[in-house]
Amino acid sequence: MIKTLLSGDLPRSRLLSGLLVLILATLAAAPLLFPGAQAINTAAKICVFVVLVASYDLLLGYTGIVSFAHTMFYGLGGYGVGLALYSWGPTWASALAGLTIALFAGLALAFLIGLFSLRVRAIFFAMVTLAVASAFAILAAQLSSFTGGEDGRSFRIPELLRADALIELPFVGPITGRTITYYVVFLSALASFLGALRIVNSPFGRVLQAIRENDFRAEALGYRTIFYRTSANCLAAGMAVFAGALNSLWFRYTGPDTTLSFAIMLDILLMVVIGGMGTMYGAVIGATLFIVAQNYLQKLMGAAAKSTEALPLLPHLLHPDRWLLWLGVLFVLSVYFFPTGIVGKLRQG
Amino acid sequence: MVEQDGATAAGGAPEPIPAHRADYLPILLVPLLAAVALPLIANPVTWITLTIAALAMGMMIFVIASGLTLVFGLMDVLNFGHGAFIAIGAYLAMTTLIPLADWIQADQLALNLAALGLAILVAMAGTSVIGWAFERVIIMPVYGQHLKQILITTGGLIVAEQLIHVFWGGDQKPMPLPTALRGAITIGDVAVEKYRLLAMVVGLAVFVAMLLVLNRTKLGLLVRAGVENREMVEALGYRIRRLFVAVFVAGSALAGLGGTLWALYRETLTAGIGSEVIVLVFIVIIIGGLGSIGGCFLASVLVAQVANYTGYLAPKVALASNILLMVIILMWRPQGLYAVVGR
């Protein structure tokens, strides 16, 4: 049963299995365990990013192509659902319509970008996606009458998801719309993750890995690499759109800083690399670790900056705004010394 | 840059080596684009101003992009951290100009240019040293691995950008133009900003110097040969690694120069200047054909033309129009305007 659910790709390490079960259990019980808003927000964010990072791993880790446009698809999903709910009213129908439109737009864009740039040389792809993504981010910020510009849009979600208290359960307390929203996000994330696991362990996924290892040989074996690369790109884009939609649904807000900025792209890269490229479980570990650290690291850095106030330069280096610096250093170091990430290390040991 | 016809006659006396067939078609794109823009803009004076602005901007982008495209052509290294050199160069120049405020404010062209020259020298020296270190520490361990190169150099870019915040602060800095270079020269109805002329002159000088070095010196011969076929140059006994380091350092210095010019053009400076320009630079080297200097030059002008014309006609879609230009050109020539042979 578990083997079928995980598509035969078991964690293959006792410690890793333990960690995964712990994360799954904590996320599943998060609304009951943590009453505070901050903790439940963190849990929802982890769910969203697991989907996003898993979809990026499909590209980077399994197919071996670097895309800088992943936040664009994430943003498409966020804006699709957000703007639909904003302009067509808070109903399920408009949310679904927004998601559908965003999915089609995302797939079409991914298909076009893939067809153009993957045909020539994989390295084109990184540059083309970077250019397209920044053009998209600028467009989203410029067309302010439609997208809300830099401020983004806040909107209301369907009735059921914002109810105060629906039913009173024994031991648990009132079930609010917020709790239901959380479970919608959590279960959708779980389903998409298992779906991604299914994809990478299918014959299709094997071909992707063959292309990553040696595209020339894969082509020689008779696989149309352009077809497989473009399909992988479309699949990853579709999943990212979905993650963006979940994010919108949870935060009831969509804007360029939370979905389209290059900083988010970097976060995704870091999560994939730290968790472990080429393993779906890496996405879970990477996303969880990163988001938990992100919430507490900045506080820690603030404290460290205060305590070193008297010294030259050091407080500037430790200023909470500079946490991207340390993430960057960590990123470079982990690509060098830690290319298989945490999951790779655990599986070795 | 130029297609080569390697056919030899079967039997008999060997035919003379066929001459290079020059490919002039892409050059026509520049006047074509200008001609298309004229009726859209309608006002010829505006059109001339925009075209001159485009040429100046194109030269600046070319200065930045030329190093990147050569580095790629020679060693198959795509440096996503190139933007960091742009920013660091601009900041170094700004720091140099602060104590030289008197020279800048004086209304004497010679003194102004001396201050600028000094600032540019410091910027170029600084970025070449940093470029050398960057090559050693960041890029050397990941030769031949595209995926890691992209990841590592992106990481390097982030770290460099954050270090600029640490050393210079994150706020927007003024980058004042020297007094003698402010304002415009009017010829008839057309006003040409003086600084744009200077940028154009500098960019053209870099282009000509680069062509001379590449086409008339032994070093240039080796670089061109290395772009075409690296192993062959190594087999002939030249250490292409040293050559590569030299090109990388030169490319970083040019990025420093370009960054200084760009910051003076904008008259303000933020740590994000590198990532801002690098998108245009990537579009340029893709359009031009990775590794081709001539293609890079043409593409810089084309991209700047599109940016300026659409910036006037429909400012909201300026960057998106450049993506459209890229798509059109790649549909015409999938390898860019001038494909480099052997890649």
Boltz contact constraints between the chains, C-beta under 6 A:
constraints:
  - contact:
      token1: [A, 64]
      token2: [B, 147]
      max_distance: 6.0
  - contact:
      token1: [A, 66]
      token2: [B, 150]
      max_distance: 6.0
  - contact:
      token1: [A, 116]
      token2: [B, 330]
      max_distance: 6.0
  - contact:
      token1: [A, 120]
      token2: [B, 334]
      max_distance: 6.0
  - contact:
      token1: [A, 123]
      token2: [B, 78]
      max_distance: 6.0
  - contact:
      token1: [A, 123]
      token2: [B, 146]
      max_distance: 6.0
  - contact:
      token1: [A, 126]
      token2: [B, 150]
      max_distance: 6.0
  - contact:
      token1: [A, 127]
      token2: [B, 282]
      max_distance: 6.0
  - contact:
      token1: [A, 127]
      token2: [B, 286]
      max_distance: 6.0
  - contact:
      token1: [A, 131]
      token2: [B, 279]
      max_distance: 6.0
  - contact:
      token1: [A, 131]
      token2: [B, 282]
      max_distance: 6.0
  - contact:
      token1: [A, 131]
      token2: [B, 283]
      max_distance: 6.0
  - contact:
      token1: [A, 131]
      token2: [B, 323]
      max_distance: 6.0
  - contact:
      token1: [A, 132]
      token2: [B, 323]
      max_distance: 6.0
  - contact:
      token1: [A, 134]
      token2: [B, 279]
      max_distance: 6.0
  - contact:
      token1: [A, 135]
      token2: [B, 319]
      max_distance: 6.0
  - contact:
      token1: [A, 135]
      token2: [B, 320]
      max_distance: 6.0
  - contact:
      token1: [A, 135]
      token2: [B, 323]
      max_distance: 6.0
  - contact:
      token1: [A, 138]
      token2: [B, 319]
      max_distance: 6.0
  - contact:
      token1: [A, 139]
      token2: [B, 320]
      max_distance: 6.0
  - contact:
      token1: [A, 142]
      token2: [B, 316]
      max_distance: 6.0
  - contact:
      token1: [A, 316]
      token2: [B, 166]
      max_distance: 6.0
  - contact:
      token1: [A, 317]
      token2: [B, 166]
      max_distance: 6.0
  - contact:
      token1: [A, 322]
      token2: [B, 162]
      max_distance: 6.0
  - contact:
      token1: [A, 324]
      token2: [B, 162]
      max_distance: 6.0
  - contact:
      token1: [A, 325]
      token2: [B, 162]
      max_distance: 6.0
  - contact:
      token1: [A, 328]
      token2: [B, 155]
      max_distance: 6.0
  - contact:
      token1: [A, 328]
      token2: [B, 158]
      max_distance: 6.0
  - contact:
      token1: [A, 328]
      token2: [B, 159]
      max_distance: 6.0
  - contact:
      token1: [A, 329]
      token2: [B, 159]
      max_distance: 6.0
  - contact:
      token1: [A, 331]
      token2: [B, 155]
      max_distance: 6.0
  - contact:
      token1: [A, 332]
      token2: [B, 152]
      max_distance: 6.0
  - contact:
      token1: [A, 332]
      token2: [B, 155]
      max_distance: 6.0
  - contact:
      token1: [A, 335]
      token2: [B, 148]
      max_distance: 6.0
  - contact:
      token1: [A, 335]
      token2: [B, 151]
      max_distance: 6.0
  - contact:
      token1: [A, 335]
      token2: [B, 152]
      max_distance: 6.0
